[in-house]
Amino acid sequence: MAELINLLLLGMLAVTALGVVFLKDLFAVVMLFGIYSFLSALIFVNLDAVDVAFTEAAVGAGISTVLMLGTLSLTGRQEKMSGHKTLLPLLVVVTTGAALIYGTLDMPPFGNPENPVHQHVALRYIQDSPQEIGLPNMVTSVLASYRGFDTLGETAVVFAAAIGVLSLLGLPKQDRAAIESGLESHLVLKVVAKIIIPLIILFALYVQFHGDYGPGGGFQAGVIAAAAIILYALVFGLPLATQVVQPGLLKALAALGVLLYAGTGVASFFLGGNFLDYNVLAADPVAGQHLGIILIELGVGITVFAAMLSIFYAFASKAERKNIQ
Amino acid sequence: MFEQHFLILPIVLPLMAAPLCILLGQRQLAWLLATLVSALSCVISVNLLYAALDQGVLSYAVGGWAAPWGIEVRMDAASAMVLSLVTAISTLVLIYAKASIEKEIDSSRHTLFYTAHLLCLTGLSGILSTGDAFNLFVFLEISSLATYTLVSLASDRRSLTAAFRYLVMGTIGATFILIGVGMLYMQTGTLNMLDLADRIAQSGPSRTLNTGLAFILVGVSVKLALFPLHMWLPPAYTHSPSAVSAFLASTATKVAVYVMVRFIFTIYGVEYVFHNMGMDLILLLLAIVAIFKCSFMAMAQSNVKTVLAYSSVAQIGYMILGISLASAAGLMAGLLHVFNHALMKGALFMAVGAVLYRTGSVDIKAFRGLGKKMPLTMAAFVIGGMSIVGVPLTAGFVSKWYLVTAALEQQHWLIAFLILLGSLLAVIYIFRVIEAAYLKKPDESAASKDIKEAPMLMLIPMWVLALGNIYFGLDTTLSVAAAESAAQWLTQSSMSVGGGQ
C-alpha cells in the first residue's frame, strides 16, 4: 500500500515538474513549486521522515513561495522568450538523467534493512543515542549533536544568504509618516489575521522547544515565526510590520543567532571539551547534551527567523518603492 | 590552553567574526576585526602546517564524537599547505581592500563586504579542514554564497549579471556534488572520508559509485572552472571589485582543485578513478585544451582583468594536468602550482586594482605610460607576469619545472613540449600589457592627467606577494617540502587502501 501511494505521489511530482517546465505564466509556476514541495513533504511522511517533511512544507512550500512571489512583484509575471538554442541543453539534461538512472541500477534495494545506510553509522545512533544524548527524537540527536558541526554550517549558510540579499536590495528605512495598509478594505482578512497570528507565534515556540521530543526544531520554528510576521505585513502593510519588528533589530538578531551557536561550541573549550562537546556543559553529560541542544536550536531559530524576515522585508520594500514610482 | 583546539580555530574564528562585523556596524572597526582575525588564522595555519609536516596527520573530533559517528576535522600536509596559503592571501587582500574598495564599493556596503569576506574565508577553511564529505559540501555552500555576494558588490552594474551567472553555474555544480555524495552514502552508509575510502575499497566498483564519482567530478570541475565549464569565471573576475578578484583568483579555484584531489586520491583512490574509470585521459585532454584555448582567448582581450581571468583558466589547466599524470610527481607539481599560482595571480590582480584605483579604467589603453607614473605597481605586475610565464628565479619557473619533469618521468614528451609551448603563449598576453606600460606613450588626454603611485596600503600587500614570487623561486625548501609531503601522503594512502585488498 505504502509503495502504491509513493508511486502515485511520484507520478504527481513528475506531472507538476513538467507543468513548471512548460508554463509561461510565472505566477502559476510559483504555485506549482509550492505544490511540488507539498508533494515531496507527503513522500517524506510516507517514508517516516517527518522532520524532513516538516521542513520541506515550512521552507519549500511556505516561505519560498512567498519569496518567489516577492520576486515576481519586482520582475513581472510572464516568462520572456529565450533566444537560446535548446539542443545542447537538452542533450546535457538527457545525459544527466541517463547517468542518474544508470546509477540506480546497482543501488541497494529500496527499504531493505540490510542496506549499508542502516547497518553502519546509523546503527550506533539508534542503539546508543538514548543513553548518550537522552532525546526521544533521534533526528535531533544526530543533527544537533553528532553532526552539530554541519548544522552550525547550515546556520551560517542561512546567515550568508541574508547578507547576500541585504547587500543587493538593502533593508527598508523605517518611515513613521507613511503608514498605509496593503489591504485597507479587507476587514475579514484583518480580523482573521489578528486571530491567527498569535496562534502561529505560539506554534512556532512549541516547534522550537519541542524539537527534542517530536518533529521540529530551530529551522522550522524560525520559518514559522517569520511567516507570522510576513502575514502581518501582507495584511497590515510593510510600514506597520517594520514598527513591530524593526529591520535593524533583525540584522542584529541574524548575527546573534550564529554567535549563540558558535559561542556554545566555544564555551566547551573553557570547560575542557572539544568544540561543540555538550557533555561538559553540565555535571551530568546527558543534562549537558540537553542544555547544549536547547541553546544551539535557539541560535538556529533566531538566525532563521531573522534571515527569512529580513529577506522578505528587502523584497517587499523594493516592490513598494517600485509601485510608488 | 587553546593549542589542542588549533585545528578548529581557522574555521571558528572567521565564523564568529562575521556576525560580529554586523553587530559592530562600523566599517573601520569591521575592517580591523576582519584583518586581525584573518591574520590570527594565518598564524595558526602556518603552525598547523609545520605540525602536519612533522607528525603527518592531525585529527580533531568535533563535539567529542569519534569518527565516523561524529565529524572529524583532519589536517595533513595538503590541507595545511592550502589553508596557510588561503589565510595568508585573505589577510593581504583585507589590508589591500581598505583603500581599494573605497572607489569600487558603495561605502554603506563596506561592513557587508567584510562580513561576506569572512564568511567566504570560513567556508574555504572548512572545506580544507574537514574530514567529512557532507561537511565539505556545507562549507562549500557557505563559501559559494559569500562569493556570489562579493562579486555582486561592485558598483559596476555588470557585476550583477556576472554574479548571477556565477550563481546559476555554481549552484548546479554544488547540486551535482551533493548528488554524488548522496550516492556515496547510499552505497557505503558513511560520510567520513577515510571510512568511505575503506568501504569503497572493500565493496569494489559499482554503477552507483561510478555515477557518484562522475557527478562529483563534474560538480567540482564547475567550481574550479575546468574547461569547458569555465564560462562563469571571466565575467565574474572582470566585473567584481579588484580586492575580490585578487582573493577569488588566488583562493577559491585553488580550494576547488584541493577538493578534486581529495575525492580522487583520498576517497576513491588512484586505482578506481584512473585505472578503472580512465578519468586521467579525460582530465588530461581538458587540461591541455584549457591551456591553449584560454591562452589564446587571453591574447584577444582588451580588458586587462579579463586577460588575467582567461589566464587563470589556462593556469588551472596546468594544475589539472599535474593531477591527471596520476603519479606522486605529477600531483606534487600540481599542488605546487596551486601554491605558486596563488602568489602570481594575487600580485597581478592587486596591481591591476591599483591601476583602476588611480586611472579609473582597466583597459589596456589605460596602462600606456604607467611604467613611469606608477613604477612600483607596474614593477610588481612585471614580477607577477614573469612568474606566470615561468621565467627562472620566479615561483612560476619552479612549478613548471616540476610539471615538465613529472611528464618526462613517464616519457610523455609531447605533454612536456605542450607545457613549454603554453608558457610561450603566456609571454604574449603578459607582454602586451608590459609593452603598453613601458613602451607606449599615453594618449593626449591621459597624458595631461596627474596619475600618482598607488597608496601605501595597496602597495605593501601587492609587494609582499610579488616578493613571495621571487622568494619561492629562489628558496623552495618550504613550498616543495610541503607539496612533496602532501603528494606522498595522498598517493600513499590511496595506494595502501587500494593495495590492501
Boltz contact constraints between the chains, C-beta under 6 A:
constraints:
  - contact:
      token1: [A, 99]
      token2: [B, 211]
      max_distance: 6.0
  - contact:
      token1: [A, 102]
      token2: [B, 207]
      max_distance: 6.0
  - contact:
      token1: [A, 102]
      token2: [B, 211]
      max_distance: 6.0
  - contact:
      token1: [A, 103]
      token2: [B, 183]
      max_distance: 6.0
  - contact:
      token1: [A, 103]
      token2: [B, 207]
      max_distance: 6.0
  - contact:
      token1: [A, 103]
      token2: [B, 208]
      max_distance: 6.0
  - contact:
      token1: [A, 103]
      token2: [B, 211]
      max_distance: 6.0
  - contact:
      token1: [A, 105]
      token2: [B, 207]
      max_distance: 6.0
  - contact:
      token1: [A, 106]
      token2: [B, 206]
      max_distance: 6.0
  - contact:
      token1: [A, 106]
      token2: [B, 207]
      max_distance: 6.0
  - contact:
      token1: [A, 106]
      token2: [B, 208]
      max_distance: 6.0
  - contact:
      token1: [A, 107]
      token2: [B, 208]
      max_distance: 6.0
  - contact:
      token1: [A, 116]
      token2: [B, 188]
      max_distance: 6.0
  - contact:
      token1: [A, 116]
      token2: [B, 189]
      max_distance: 6.0
  - contact:
      token1: [A, 117]
      token2: [B, 189]
      max_distance: 6.0
  - contact:
      token1: [A, 120]
      token2: [B, 189]
      max_distance: 6.0
  - contact:
      token1: [A, 120]
      token2: [B, 190]
      max_distance: 6.0
  - contact:
      token1: [A, 121]
      token2: [B, 68]
      max_distance: 6.0
  - contact:
      token1: [A, 121]
      token2: [B, 69]
      max_distance: 6.0
  - contact:
      token1: [A, 121]
      token2: [B, 189]
      max_distance: 6.0
  - contact:
      token1: [A, 121]
      token2: [B, 190]
      max_distance: 6.0
  - contact:
      token1: [A, 124]
      token2: [B, 69]
      max_distance: 6.0
  - contact:
      token1: [A, 146]
      token2: [B, 65]
      max_distance: 6.0
  - contact:
      token1: [A, 146]
      token2: [B, 69]
      max_distance: 6.0
  - contact:
      token1: [A, 146]
      token2: [B, 70]
      max_distance: 6.0
  - contact:
      token1: [A, 147]
      token2: [B, 71]
      max_distance: 6.0
  - contact:
      token1: [A, 148]
      token2: [B, 63]
      max_distance: 6.0
  - contact:
      token1: [A, 149]
      token2: [B, 62]
      max_distance: 6.0
  - contact:
      token1: [A, 149]
      token2: [B, 71]
      max_distance: 6.0
  - contact:
      token1: [A, 150]
      token2: [B, 135]
      max_distance: 6.0
  - contact:
      token1: [A, 150]
      token2: [B, 138]
      max_distance: 6.0
  - contact:
      token1: [A, 153]
      token2: [B, 138]
      max_distance: 6.0
  - contact:
      token1: [A, 153]
      token2: [B, 139]
      max_distance: 6.0
  - contact:
      token1: [A, 156]
      token2: [B, 142]
      max_distance: 6.0
  - contact:
      token1: [A, 157]
      token2: [B, 141]
      max_distance: 6.0
  - contact:
      token1: [A, 157]
      token2: [B, 142]
      max_distance: 6.0
  - contact:
      token1: [A, 160]
      token2: [B, 119]
      max_distance: 6.0
  - contact:
      token1: [A, 160]
      token2: [B, 142]
      max_distance: 6.0
  - contact:
      token1: [A, 160]
      token2: [B, 145]
      max_distance: 6.0
  - contact:
      token1: [A, 160]
      token2: [B, 146]
      max_distance: 6.0
  - contact:
      token1: [A, 161]
      token2: [B, 145]
      max_distance: 6.0
  - contact:
      token1: [A, 163]
      token2: [B, 115]
      max_distance: 6.0
  - contact:
      token1: [A, 163]
      token2: [B, 116]
      max_distance: 6.0
  - contact:
      token1: [A, 164]
      token2: [B, 145]
      max_distance: 6.0
  - contact:
      token1: [A, 164]
      token2: [B, 149]
      max_distance: 6.0
  - contact:
      token1: [A, 167]
      token2: [B, 109]
      max_distance: 6.0
  - contact:
      token1: [A, 167]
      token2: [B, 112]
      max_distance: 6.0
  - contact:
      token1: [A, 167]
      token2: [B, 149]
      max_distance: 6.0
  - contact:
      token1: [A, 167]
      token2: [B, 153]
      max_distance: 6.0
  - contact:
      token1: [A, 251]
      token2: [B, 22]
      max_distance: 6.0
  - contact:
      token1: [A, 252]
      token2: [B, 23]
      max_distance: 6.0
  - contact:
      token1: [A, 255]
      token2: [B, 19]
      max_distance: 6.0
  - contact:
      token1: [A, 255]
      token2: [B, 22]
      max_distance: 6.0
  - contact:
      token1: [A, 255]
      token2: [B, 23]
      max_distance: 6.0
  - contact:
      token1: [A, 258]
      token2: [B, 19]
      max_distance: 6.0
  - contact:
      token1: [A, 259]
      token2: [B, 19]
      max_distance: 6.0
  - contact:
      token1: [A, 262]
      token2: [B, 15]
      max_distance: 6.0
  - contact:
      token1: [A, 262]
      token2: [B, 16]
      max_distance: 6.0
  - contact:
      token1: [A, 269]
      token2: [B, 5]
      max_distance: 6.0
  - contact:
      token1: [A, 273]
      token2: [B, 64]
      max_distance: 6.0
  - contact:
      token1: [A, 274]
      token2: [B, 61]
      max_distance: 6.0
  - contact:
      token1: [A, 274]
      token2: [B, 64]
      max_distance: 6.0
  - contact:
      token1: [A, 275]
      token2: [B, 8]
      max_distance: 6.0
  - contact:
      token1: [A, 275]
      token2: [B, 62]
      max_distance: 6.0
  - contact:
      token1: [A, 276]
      token2: [B, 62]
      max_distance: 6.0
  - contact:
      token1: [A, 276]
      token2: [B, 63]
      max_distance: 6.0
  - contact:
      token1: [A, 277]
      token2: [B, 63]
      max_distance: 6.0
  - contact:
      token1: [A, 277]
      token2: [B, 64]
      max_distance: 6.0
